[in-house]
Amino acid sequence: MTNYLISPMILLFLLLTCCTALAQVSGPTDYRPQIFDVQRYDASIEFPDPAQRTIIADVTMILKWTAGAPSASFPFHLRGLTIDSVLVNAQRADVVTIGDASSDTMHHRVTVAHAVTADMMDTIRVFYHGTMTNEGGASPWGGVHYNDSVLYALGVGFSNNYVSTTQHWLACYDHPSDKATFFARFTVPFSPWKVASNGIEIFTRPPWPEGKAIFTWSESHPTSTYLLTFAVAPYRTIEMDGVVPHVFYTLSRDSARSARSYSLVPRMTQTFADIYGAYPFDKVGYCNTVKGAMEHQTMISFPVSIAQRNDTINVTAAHELAHQWFGDCVSPLDFRYAWLTESFATYSECAWLEELRGDSVYRKAVQEKANSYMKTISKSEGVFALENFPRIAPSSNYPQTIYQKGAVVVAMMRAIAGDEGFTSAMKRYQSVRKYGTATTLDMKEALRPALGSKTDAFFDEWVTGIGWPQLNIEIGQDGSDTKITIQQVQQNLHPTWPIFTSLPLNVVYTRNGFAGIDTLDVVMYCDSTGLLEFNCTNLLSVNAGARCRSLVELLRTTLVFYESNSGFDNVSSIAGLTLAPNPANDSITLDRLDARASINVRIIDLQGSTLHTQTCAANETHCLISTRSFPNGVYSVIIEDGKTPIRLPLVITRGE
């Protein structure tokens, strides 16, 4: 990075103010109010040789001061490129670099040679050049890449401490809190290069005599800088109709398969508009790139490997499209709140499957994400909150926790609120925060009318809290009555995990009714101690009904006989039975307190068909039953010893 030669007096002044400036600039996870608001980026950018990632740029930042100051300066970000000059209102200005490449707040600060007042407008113009870079490391993601004849930019990094990587190609105040409109003229060698970017393409200028072409793009809606992008390639376009124009940029060799993979995107747009509110921008755009996917505003960078699959369901395309509402229209104030973007976009994958395949497929998708988080992700990344999560390995700037756990948390919001209440809350959030930024508190207030008295507990337990409920189920027999006791026991192993009072637990059971046996499929909640008790005839399932799926782990199901069955010799030989783990994967174990006699075990499906029979011999206290051949679903285990049969619920769930 090149600094300018400046006078000793100016240098002294800048050094005295640098510490203050460094303390005041916003970090990726530390928003600090500024006295400026960037209104617009007006960029003239040339890529002389796309394959070499070279750039020559002239960027004007139009800013409005939001408060007065007798002396002022403006910070902007630019990494790995050489600044040639900086102008303030067309006058040469001094600039200094604060911090180095290792600092998450490294930036350049330009002095403003006049006092500023509220609502005053100034322009900062930066000329620079160089070879564009990316976040670096073993597997760089954010920043600028050239792969497979495509030069493209991805707006965030996974491992860099500064997160937003637009500063690798655009001089800007590179923080999501400051949203601005974007106008850019991209100059590239004429033929075969084309440029895709944000907003609407205004026009393409015919080739200049020296063999150059200009592509002009304008995004008139405020945009967080991490959502700005470009892609330069010998693209062809595929256009589709919808609620707004849909355009897809693809290499010719990939166009046929890409057209099929993208064919349902207009329907996705309508689906999400019905849930979240009208599509907020002028177009839906996707451009095929090697790396991705990334939800740049109106121009999604999409992995060509997925676009080539001929997969019309294309949940990845749905995920990135949902970001146009969650992340783009409403952006996180800073990256502590990335869950507001990724959790809702990942949930939207399930909502899209529901639109295509129905509510049972929706519940299955939610359950798979819950299983993935509890069984795999939490073990590899650690257990942490959705908001303000740790970012060092094994986590990252975008850990899978905020995707998979977050999606299930959003599904539980819907389960508590009901479909109508949830949709109203989402539309309220989009309307109130439209084209602005948000924090967890904003989402919380949008949901409060729908979640009611559970609002505060829900966010404390699921968003800023850690862990998940772990349940033991006790089925107590007392003559013809069955008492169900469900107890949260996670604090026995994890003392810092809370009791979850806002857990929507889908319970299915039977009871005697006036016209016979009634089957109830209901949502219940534990009390403040994590306890849920009720009476029934038979318990059929927990967290496996037709109402919802939640982030919950069932550890053990135990059968007990109460004292009214007096005399041990008169008690059935299946007393004191425990079934674990439940839900099961490939096997389940029946543990018996009394194993003096043999018992017969049958597993039946919901239609009553027997799928498996097995005998547990006398003195066999641990009876292993294989469930490998059973598909995911709800079953009953029927246990018989020649006396009264006992029914225990069994759920089979296997993660993807």
C-alpha positions in Angstrom: 0.0 0.0 0.0 1.4 3.4 -1.0 1.0 6.4 1.2 1.5 10.0 0.1 4.3 12.3 1.1 2.8 14.9 3.4 4.2 17.8 5.4 5.4 17.2 9.0 2.6 19.4 10.4 0.0 17.5 8.6 1.6 14.2 9.6 1.5 15.3 13.2 -2.1 16.2 13.0 -3.0 12.9 11.3 -1.0 10.9 13.9 -2.9 12.7 16.7 -6.2 11.9 15.1 -5.5 8.4 13.9 -6.0 6.8 17.2 -9.4 8.4 17.5 -10.2 7.4 14.0 -9.2 3.8 14.6 -11.3 3.7 17.7 -14.3 5.1 15.9 -14.4 3.1 12.7 -16.8 0.2 12.7 -15.4 -3.2 12.9 -17.1 -6.3 11.3 -18.6 -7.2 14.6 -18.6 -3.8 16.3 -20.8 -1.2 14.9 -19.9 2.4 15.8 -22.1 5.3 14.8 -20.5 7.6 12.2 -21.1 11.3 11.3 -21.4 10.5 7.6 -23.7 8.5 5.4 -22.5 7.4 2.0 -25.3 8.0 -0.5 -23.9 6.7 -3.7 -20.9 5.0 -5.3 -20.2 6.1 -8.8 -17.5 3.9 -10.3 -15.6 3.8 -13.6 -13.7 0.5 -13.6 -11.6 -1.0 -16.3 -10.3 -4.6 -16.5 -7.5 -4.4 -19.1 -6.8 -8.1 -18.9 -9.5 -10.1 -17.0 -7.4 -13.2 -16.9 -4.7 -11.3 -14.9 -7.2 -9.7 -12.5 -5.8 -6.2 -13.3 -7.9 -3.1 -12.5 -7.8 0.6 -13.2 -10.5 2.5 -11.3 -11.9 5.9 -10.5 -14.6 5.8 -7.7 -16.5 8.7 -6.5 -18.2 8.4 -3.1 -21.0 10.9 -2.5 -21.6 11.3 1.2 -23.9 13.3 3.5 -22.7 14.5 6.9 -25.2 13.6 9.6 -23.6 15.9 12.2 -21.4 18.9 12.3 -17.7 19.0 13.2 -15.0 21.8 13.0 -12.7 19.3 11.3 -13.5 16.0 9.8 -12.1 13.1 8.0 -13.6 10.2 6.0 -12.5 6.5 6.2 -12.6 4.2 3.3 -11.4 0.7 2.6 -9.2 -0.6 -0.2 -6.9 -3.7 0.1 -4.1 -4.8 -2.0 -4.3 -2.0 -4.6 -2.3 1.2 -5.2 -3.9 4.5 -4.5 -2.9 7.1 -7.1 -4.7 10.1 -5.8 -7.6 11.2 -3.7 -9.8 14.3 -4.3 -12.3 16.0 -1.9 -14.7 18.1 -3.9 -12.3 18.0 -6.9 -9.4 19.2 -4.7 -6.3 17.1 -4.0 -6.5 15.8 -0.4 -4.1 14.1 2.0 -4.7 10.5 3.0 -3.1 8.1 5.5 -3.4 4.4 6.0 -4.4 3.3 9.5 -3.5 -0.2 10.5 -1.9 -3.0 8.4 -3.2 -6.0 6.5 -3.5 -8.0 9.8 -6.0 -5.5 11.2 -9.8 -6.0 10.8 -10.2 -2.3 10.7 -7.4 -1.4 8.4 -8.6 1.6 6.3 -7.5 4.8 4.7 -8.5 8.2 6.1 -8.8 11.3 4.0 -8.8 14.8 5.6 -11.6 17.2 4.8 -10.3 20.8 4.7 -13.4 22.5 5.9 -15.8 22.4 8.8 -18.9 20.2 8.1 -22.5 20.7 9.1 -25.4 18.3 9.2 -26.9 17.5 5.8 -23.8 18.9 4.0 -22.8 16.9 0.9 -19.2 16.1 -0.1 -17.6 14.0 -2.7 -14.6 11.8 -2.2 -12.9 10.6 -5.4 -10.3 7.8 -5.4 -8.1 6.8 -8.3 -6.3 3.5 -8.0 -4.9 0.5 -9.9 -3.3 -2.9 -9.4 -3.9 -6.6 -9.3 -7.0 -7.6 -7.4 -6.6 -10.1 -4.6 -8.8 -12.1 -2.2 -8.9 -13.1 1.4 -6.0 -15.5 1.0 -5.3 -18.5 3.1 -5.4 -22.2 2.1 -8.9 -22.0 0.6 -9.7 -18.4 -0.3 -13.3 -17.5 -0.9 -14.1 -13.8 -0.5 -12.5 -11.4 -2.9 -11.6 -11.6 -6.6 -11.0 -14.8 -8.5 -10.3 -15.8 -12.1 -11.4 -19.4 -12.8 -12.7 -21.1 -15.9 -12.7 -17.9 -18.1 -14.6 -16.0 -15.5 -13.4 -13.0 -13.5 -15.6 -12.4 -10.5 -15.9 -11.0 -7.0 -17.4 -12.6 -3.9 -18.5 -10.2 -1.2 -17.5 -12.0 2.1 -14.8 -14.2 3.3 -15.0 -17.3 5.6 -11.7 -16.9 7.4 -10.6 -13.3 7.1 -11.0 -11.1 10.2 -12.5 -8.2 8.3 -15.3 -10.4 6.7 -16.5 -8.0 3.9 -14.2 -8.3 0.8 -15.6 -5.7 -1.6 -12.6 -3.6 -0.6 -10.5 -6.0 -2.7 -11.8 -4.2 -5.8 -13.9 -1.1 -4.8 -12.9 1.9 -2.8 -15.8 2.1 -0.3 -16.8 2.3 3.3 -16.9 -1.5 3.5 -19.3 -2.1 6.4 -22.9 -3.5 6.1 -24.3 -0.7 8.3 -23.8 2.0 5.6 -25.9 1.2 2.5 -25.7 3.3 -0.7 -26.8 3.1 -4.3 -24.3 1.9 -6.9 -23.6 3.1 -10.5 -20.8 1.6 -12.4 -19.3 1.7 -15.9 -17.2 -1.4 -16.5 -14.7 -1.3 -19.4 -13.4 -4.6 -20.8 -11.7 -5.8 -24.0 -14.3 -6.0 -26.7 -15.5 -9.5 -27.5 -16.0 -12.0 -26.0 -16.1 -10.3 -22.6 -19.4 -9.3 -21.0 -20.1 -7.9 -17.6 -22.8 -8.8 -15.1 -23.4 -6.7 -12.0 -26.0 -5.3 -9.6 -29.2 -3.6 -10.6 -30.3 -2.9 -14.1 -28.0 -2.8 -17.1 -28.5 0.7 -18.6 -26.7 0.2 -21.9 -23.7 -1.4 -23.5 -21.5 1.0 -25.5 -20.3 -0.3 -28.9 -16.6 -1.1 -29.1 -14.2 1.9 -29.1 -11.6 2.1 -31.8 -9.1 0.6 -29.5 -11.3 -2.5 -29.1 -13.0 -1.8 -25.7 -16.6 -2.1 -24.6 -18.4 -0.5 -21.7 -21.2 -2.1 -19.7 -23.1 0.3 -17.5 -25.0 -0.9 -14.4 -27.2 0.9 -11.9 -28.6 -0.3 -8.6 -31.0 2.4 -7.4 -31.8 0.6 -4.1 -29.5 1.1 -1.1 -27.0 -1.8 -0.9 -24.5 -3.0 1.7 -21.1 -3.0 0.1 -20.6 -6.8 0.7 -23.5 -7.3 -1.7 -21.9 -5.5 -4.6 -20.3 -7.6 -7.3 -19.2 -8.1 -10.9 -18.6 -11.0 -13.2 -16.7 -10.8 -16.5 -16.9 -13.7 -18.9 -17.8 -14.7 -22.4 -21.4 -15.0 -21.1 -24.6 -15.6 -22.9 -27.9 -14.8 -21.2 -31.0 -16.7 -20.5 -34.1 -14.7 -19.7 -37.3 -15.8 -18.0 -40.5 -14.0 -17.1 -41.8 -13.6 -13.6 -43.0 -11.0 -11.1 -39.8 -9.1 -12.2 -37.4 -9.9 -15.1 -35.2 -13.0 -14.4 -31.8 -13.1 -16.2 -29.1 -15.8 -16.0 -25.5 -15.5 -17.2 -23.9 -18.7 -18.3 -21.1 -19.9 -20.5 -22.4 -21.3 -23.8 -21.3 -24.8 -23.0 -23.4 -24.8 -19.8 -26.5 -23.0 -21.1 -28.8 -25.9 -21.7 -28.3 -27.5 -18.3 -28.3 -24.2 -16.6 -31.6 -23.3 -18.2 -33.2 -26.4 -16.8 -31.6 -25.9 -13.3 -32.9 -22.3 -13.2 -36.3 -23.1 -14.7 -38.3 -22.9 -11.5 -36.6 -19.7 -10.1 -39.5 -17.5 -11.1 -41.8 -19.8 -9.1 -39.4 -19.5 -6.2 -39.7 -15.7 -6.4 -43.4 -15.8 -6.2 -43.3 -18.4 -3.3 -41.1 -16.2 -1.2 -43.1 -13.0 -2.2 -46.2 -14.7 -0.7 -44.4 -15.4 2.6 -42.1 -12.4 3.0 -43.7 -9.7 0.9 -43.3 -8.3 -2.6 -39.9 -8.9 -4.3 -37.9 -5.8 -3.3 -35.8 -5.2 -6.4 -36.0 -4.6 -10.1 -34.6 -8.0 -11.3 -33.5 -11.4 -10.3 -30.1 -12.3 -11.6 -27.7 -15.3 -11.4 -24.3 -15.6 -12.9 -22.4 -18.9 -13.1 -19.1 -18.8 -11.3 -16.7 -21.5 -10.1 -17.0 -20.5 -6.5 -20.2 -19.5 -4.7 -23.0 -19.4 -3.9 -23.2 -15.7 -2.8 -26.3 -13.6 -2.5 -25.1 -10.3 -4.2 -28.0 -8.0 -4.5 -29.9 -8.8 -7.7 -26.9 -10.7 -9.1 -26.3 -14.0 -7.3 -22.9 -15.7 -7.9 -23.9 -19.3 -8.4 -21.6 -22.3 -8.6 -21.5 -23.7 -12.1 -21.1 -27.2 -10.7 -24.7 -26.9 -9.2 -26.1 -25.2 -12.3 -24.9 -28.1 -14.4 -26.9 -30.7 -12.4 -30.2 -30.4 -14.2 -31.8 -30.1 -10.8 -35.0 -28.1 -11.1 -35.7 -28.2 -7.4 -32.4 -26.4 -6.8 -32.6 -25.6 -3.1 -29.3 -23.7 -3.3 -30.8 -21.3 -5.8 -33.8 -21.0 -3.4 -31.4 -20.3 -0.5 -29.6 -17.5 -2.4 -32.9 -16.0 -3.7 -34.4 -15.8 -0.2 -31.4 -13.7 0.7 -32.8 -10.9 -1.5 -35.2 -10.4 1.4 -33.0 -11.5 4.3 -29.6 -9.9 4.0 -30.1 -7.7 0.9 -33.4 -5.8 1.4 -32.8 -5.9 5.1 -29.1 -6.2 5.9 -27.4 -7.0 9.2 -26.2 -3.9 11.1 -22.9 -5.8 11.5 -21.8 -9.4 11.1 -22.8 -10.3 14.7 -26.2 -10.6 13.2 -25.4 -12.8 10.2 -27.9 -15.3 11.6 -30.6 -12.9 10.4 -29.5 -13.7 6.9 -28.4 -17.3 6.9 -30.9 -18.8 9.2 -33.8 -17.4 7.3 -32.4 -18.3 3.9 -31.7 -21.9 5.0 -35.2 -22.1 6.4 -36.5 -20.9 3.0 -35.0 -24.1 1.5 -37.6 -26.0 3.5 -40.4 -23.6 2.6 -39.5 -24.1 -1.1 -39.7 -27.9 -0.7 -43.1 -27.4 1.1 -44.3 -25.4 -1.9 -43.3 -28.2 -4.3 -43.9 -31.4 -2.3 -46.1 -30.6 0.6 -46.0 -30.3 4.4 -44.6 -33.8 5.1 -41.6 -33.1 3.0 -41.2 -29.7 4.7 -41.1 -31.4 8.1 -38.7 -34.0 6.9 -36.3 -31.3 5.7 -36.5 -29.5 9.0 -35.8 -32.7 10.9 -32.8 -33.5 8.7 -31.3 -30.1 9.5 -31.9 -30.6 13.2 -30.2 -34.0 13.0 -27.3 -32.6 11.1 -26.8 -29.9 13.7 -27.1 -32.1 16.8 -25.2 -35.2 15.5 -22.5 -33.6 13.4 -22.1 -29.8 13.3 -22.3 -29.2 17.0 -19.5 -31.8 17.5 -17.2 -30.3 14.8 -17.8 -26.6 15.4 -18.7 -26.5 19.1 -22.0 -25.4 20.7 -22.6 -21.6 20.6 -25.3 -19.1 20.1 -26.7 -17.9 16.8 -26.0 -14.2 17.6 -22.4 -13.0 18.0 -20.9 -16.5 17.5 -17.2 -17.2 17.7 -15.3 -16.9 14.4 -12.0 -18.7 15.0 -11.5 -22.3 13.9 -13.3 -24.7 14.1 -15.9 -22.0 13.6 -15.7 -19.4 10.8 -17.3 -16.2 9.7 -20.2 -18.3 8.5 -20.4 -21.5 10.6 -22.9 -24.2 9.7 -24.5 -23.6 13.1 -26.2 -20.4 11.9 -27.4 -22.2 8.8 -28.7 -25.6 10.1 -29.6 -24.8 13.7 -30.9 -21.4 12.6 -33.2 -22.9 10.1 -34.8 -25.1 12.7 -35.1 -22.2 15.1 -37.0 -20.3 12.4 -39.3 -23.3 11.8 -40.1 -23.3 15.5 -40.9 -19.6 15.3 -43.5 -20.5 12.7 -44.8 -23.5 14.8 -45.4 -21.2 17.8 -46.8 -18.3 15.8 -48.9 -20.3 13.4 -48.7 -19.9 9.6 -50.7 -16.6 9.5 -48.9 -15.1 12.4 -45.5 -16.0 11.1 -46.2 -14.6 7.6 -47.5 -11.4 9.1 -44.4 -11.1 11.2 -42.1 -11.7 8.2 -43.9 -9.1 6.1 -43.9 -6.6 9.1 -40.1 -7.1 9.5 -39.5 -6.5 5.8 -41.8 -3.5 5.7 -40.4 -1.7 8.8 -36.7 -2.4 8.0 -37.0 -2.2 4.1 -33.7 -1.2 2.4 -32.2 -0.6 5.9 -30.4 -2.7 8.5 -31.5 -4.8 11.4 -30.4 -6.4 14.6 -31.8 -9.4 16.6 -33.9 -6.9 18.5 -35.7 -5.8 15.3 -36.6 -9.4 14.4 -37.7 -9.9 18.0 -40.1 -7.0 17.9 -41.5 -8.0 14.5 -42.3 -11.4 16.0 -43.7 -10.2 19.3 -47.3 -9.9 18.2 -47.1 -13.5 16.9 -45.1 -15.2 19.6 -46.8 -13.2 22.4 -45.7 -14.1 26.0 -43.1 -16.6 24.6 -41.2 -13.9 22.7 -38.5 -13.0 25.3 -38.0 -16.6 26.4 -37.7 -17.8 22.8 -34.9 -15.4 21.9 -33.1 -15.9 25.2 -33.2 -19.7 24.8 -32.8 -20.2 21.1 -31.0 -17.2 19.7 -28.6 -15.9 22.4 -28.7 -19.1 24.4 -26.8 -22.3 23.6 -27.6 -26.0 23.4 -30.9 -27.8 22.9 -33.4 -29.8 25.0 -32.6 -33.4 25.8 -35.6 -35.4 27.0 -36.2 -38.5 29.0 -39.7 -39.9 28.6 -41.3 -42.0 31.3 -44.4 -44.0 30.5 -46.1 -44.9 33.8 -48.7 -47.7 34.0 -51.3 -47.6 36.7 -54.0 -50.1 35.8 -55.7 -48.9 32.6 -54.3 -45.4 32.9 -51.0 -44.2 31.4 -49.2 -41.2 32.8 -46.6 -39.6 30.5 -43.8 -37.6 32.1 -41.4 -35.8 29.8 -38.4 -34.2 31.5 -35.7 -32.0 30.1 -32.4 -33.4 31.5 -29.7 -31.5 29.5 -28.5 -29.6 32.5 -27.3 -32.9 34.0 -24.6 -33.1 31.4 -24.4 -29.4 30.3 -25.0 -27.1 33.2 -24.8 -23.9 31.1 -27.6 -25.0 28.8 -31.0 -23.5 29.7 -34.3 -25.1 30.4 -36.3 -24.5 27.2 -39.8 -23.2 28.1 -40.5 -22.1 24.5 -39.9 -25.6 22.9 -42.9 -26.4 20.7 -43.1 -30.2 21.3 -45.3 -32.1 18.8 -46.9 -35.0 20.8 -49.2 -37.6 19.3 -51.3 -39.9 21.7 -54.6 -41.7 22.0 -57.3 -41.5 24.6 -60.7 -42.9 25.2 -63.4 -40.8 23.7 -67.2 -40.9 23.6 -67.2 -42.8 20.2 -64.1 -44.9 20.8 -60.4 -44.1 20.7 -59.4 -40.6 19.7 -56.0 -39.7 18.3 -54.6 -36.3 19.2 -51.8 -34.5 17.4 -50.9 -31.5 19.5 -48.1 -29.0 20.4 -47.3 -28.9 24.1 -44.8 -26.9 26.2 -42.7 -27.8 29.2 -43.0 -25.8 32.4 -40.2 -23.6 33.9 -38.5 -26.7 35.3 -38.5 -28.5 31.9 -41.4 -30.8 32.9 -44.4 -31.9 30.9 -47.0 -34.3 32.3 -50.3 -35.7 30.9 -52.5 -38.8 30.9 -53.4 -40.8 27.9 -54.2 -44.3 26.6 -51.1 -44.8 24.5 -48.2 -42.4 23.6 -47.6 -42.7 19.9 -44.8 -40.2 19.2 -42.9 -37.2 20.4 -41.5 -34.6 17.9 -42.8 -36.8 15.0 -46.4 -35.7 14.4 -48.0 -33.7 11.6 -47.7 -30.3 13.4 -44.0 -29.4 13.5 -40.4 -30.5 14.0 -38.2 -28.9 16.7 -34.6 -28.9 17.8 -34.9 -31.6 20.5 -33.1 -34.8 21.4 -35.0 -37.8 22.9 -32.6 -39.7 25.0 -34.5 -42.5 26.8 -38.0 -43.9 27.0 -38.7 -45.8 30.2 -41.7 -47.9 31.2 -42.5 -48.0 34.9 -45.3 -49.5 37.0 -46.7 -47.6 39.9 -47.2 -48.9 43.4 -50.9 -49.8 42.8 -49.6 -52.9 41.1 -48.6 -54.3 44.5 -46.3 -57.2 44.9 -43.3 -57.8 42.7 -44.4 -61.3 41.7 -47.6 -59.9 40.3 -45.9 -57.2 38.2 -45.5 -57.9 34.5 -42.0 -59.0 33.5 -41.7 -56.0 31.2 -41.8 -53.5 34.1 -38.9 -51.1 34.3 -38.2 -51.2 30.5 -36.1 -48.6 28.8 -35.9 -48.0 25.1 -32.8 -46.0 23.9 -31.7 -44.2 21.9 -35.1 -42.9 20.7 -35.1 -41.5 18.0 -33.1 -44.5 16.7 -30.7 -44.7 13.8 -29.5 -48.2 12.9 -30.3 -50.0 16.2 -32.1 -49.6 19.5 -31.6 -51.3 22.8 -34.3 -52.6 25.2 -33.0 -52.5 28.8 -35.0 -54.6 31.3 -34.9 -54.2 35.1 -36.6 -57.6 35.4 -35.4 -60.2 32.9 -36.7 -63.4 34.6 -38.9 -64.3 31.7 -38.7 -64.0 27.9 -40.6 -61.3 26.1 -41.8 -60.9 22.5 -41.1 -57.7 20.7 -43.0 -56.5 17.6 -42.4 -53.3 15.7 -45.4 -52.0 13.8 -46.0 -49.0 11.5 -48.7 -46.4 11.7 -51.1 -48.7 9.7 -50.6 -51.5 12.2 -48.5 -53.7 9.9 -45.9 -55.8 11.7 -42.4 -55.1 10.3 -40.2 -56.9 12.7 -40.5 -59.6 15.4 -38.0 -60.7 17.9 -37.7 -62.6 21.2 -35.7 -61.3 24.1 -34.7 -64.4 26.1 -35.0 -64.9 29.8 -32.0 -63.3 31.6 -31.3 -61.1 28.6 -31.2 -57.7 30.2 -30.0 -55.8 27.1 -31.8 -56.7 23.9 -30.4 -55.2 20.7 -32.9 -54.7 17.9 -31.7 -53.7 14.4 -33.6 -50.8 12.7 -31.3 -50.5 9.8 -33.9 -51.6 7.3 -36.6 -49.2 8.5 -37.1 -45.9 6.7 -37.3 -42.7 8.7 -40.7 -42.5 10.4 -42.9 -43.2 13.4 -43.4 -46.7 14.7 -44.7 -48.5 17.8 -42.8 -51.2 19.7 -45.3 -53.8 21.1 -43.9 -55.8 24.0 -45.7 -58.9 25.1 -45.0 -61.4 28.0 -48.3 -63.3 27.9 -50.0 -60.7 30.1 -51.0 -57.2 29.1 -49.1 -55.9 26.0 -47.3 -52.7 26.3 -46.8 -50.1 23.5 -43.8 -47.7 23.3 -43.3 -45.1 20.7 -40.3 -45.4 18.4 -39.0 -42.8 15.9 -36.4 -43.5 13.3 -34.4 -40.5 12.0 -31.2 -40.6 10.1 -29.3 -37.5 9.2 -28.4 -36.8 5.6 
